[in-house]
Amino acid sequence: MGNKTTGIYKKETTITVRCPIKLKGQLKEKADKNGKTLSRYLLDTGIAGLESKQSKRQKKVKALVKLTQPVNDFYVYLESGELDREALNEKFDNVMKGMEGLWGN
């Protein structure tokens, strides 16, 4: 392999992956469709998958933090004992909107 580089990264090590022959063929086909070597395809998709998971996790945490206020408001309202149906529906709707943000519904 010598001193080949891809972008700014020098290839310094080898990773061996064991998989069924059928799966290797599927991966090779996908790599070919994307105009990449199997190695480059696996590296790119591995990194993209990691970034995707981190991004999703950050969005969930933000949505959960955002949901805290409507849930607290709803709880305080229920504890007050002065329940008005319209206000109750509004508080509940705010919680449900927060849940949609959390679960992406």
C-alpha positions in Angstrom: 0.0 0.0 0.0 3.0 2.3 0.4 2.4 6.0 1.2 -1.1 6.4 -0.3 -3.2 9.1 1.2 -6.8 9.9 1.0 -7.4 13.6 1.6 -5.3 14.5 4.5 -5.3 11.1 6.1 -2.4 8.7 5.6 -3.4 5.0 5.7 -1.4 3.7 8.6 -3.2 0.6 9.7 -5.4 -2.3 8.5 -8.8 -3.4 9.9 -10.0 -6.9 9.2 -13.8 -7.6 9.1 -15.3 -11.0 9.0 -18.7 -11.4 7.4 -20.7 -13.8 5.2 -19.8 -13.9 1.5 -23.3 -12.7 0.6 -22.9 -9.6 2.8 -19.5 -8.8 1.4 -21.0 -8.9 -2.1 -23.8 -6.5 -1.0 -21.3 -4.1 0.5 -19.1 -4.2 -2.6 -22.2 -3.5 -4.8 -23.0 -0.4 -2.7 -19.4 0.8 -2.8 -19.4 0.4 -6.5 -22.6 2.3 -6.9 -21.1 5.2 -4.9 -17.8 5.0 -6.9 -15.8 4.0 -3.9 -13.5 1.2 -2.9 -14.9 -1.2 -0.3 -12.5 0.2 2.3 -13.4 3.9 1.6 -17.2 3.0 1.6 -16.9 1.2 5.0 -14.9 4.1 6.5 -17.3 6.7 5.2 -20.4 5.0 6.3 -19.0 4.1 9.7 -18.1 7.7 10.3 -21.5 9.0 8.9 -23.3 6.5 11.2 -21.5 7.7 14.3 -22.2 11.4 13.4 -25.9 10.6 12.7 -26.3 8.9 16.1 -24.7 11.8 17.9 -26.9 14.3 16.1 -30.1 12.3 16.9 -29.0 12.0 20.6 -28.5 15.8 20.8 -31.9 16.5 19.3 -33.6 14.1 21.8 -31.8 15.8 24.7 -32.8 19.2 23.5 -36.4 18.1 23.0 -36.5 16.5 26.5 -35.2 19.7 28.1 -37.8 21.7 26.2 -40.5 19.3 27.4 -39.6 19.9 31.1 -41.4 23.3 31.3 -44.7 22.2 29.9 -44.7 19.2 32.1 -43.9 21.3 35.2 -46.6 23.8 34.2 -49.1 21.0 33.8 -48.2 19.5 37.2 -48.4 22.8 39.0 -51.8 23.5 37.4 -53.1 20.0 38.5 -51.9 20.5 42.0 -53.6 23.9 42.2 -57.0 22.2 42.3 -58.6 25.0 40.3 -59.3 23.1 37.2 -60.8 24.8 34.2 -61.4 22.5 31.2 -60.1 24.9 28.6 -56.9 25.7 30.6 -56.5 22.0 31.3 -56.7 21.2 27.6 -54.2 23.9 26.8 -51.7 22.7 29.3 -52.2 19.1 28.1 -51.7 20.2 24.4 -48.5 21.9 25.4 -47.2 18.7 26.9 -48.3 16.7 23.8 -46.5 19.1 21.5 -43.4 18.6 23.5 -43.8 14.8 23.2 -44.1 15.2 19.4 -40.7 17.0 19.5 -39.2 14.3 21.6 -40.5 11.3 19.6 -40.8 13.0 16.2 -44.5 12.2 15.7 
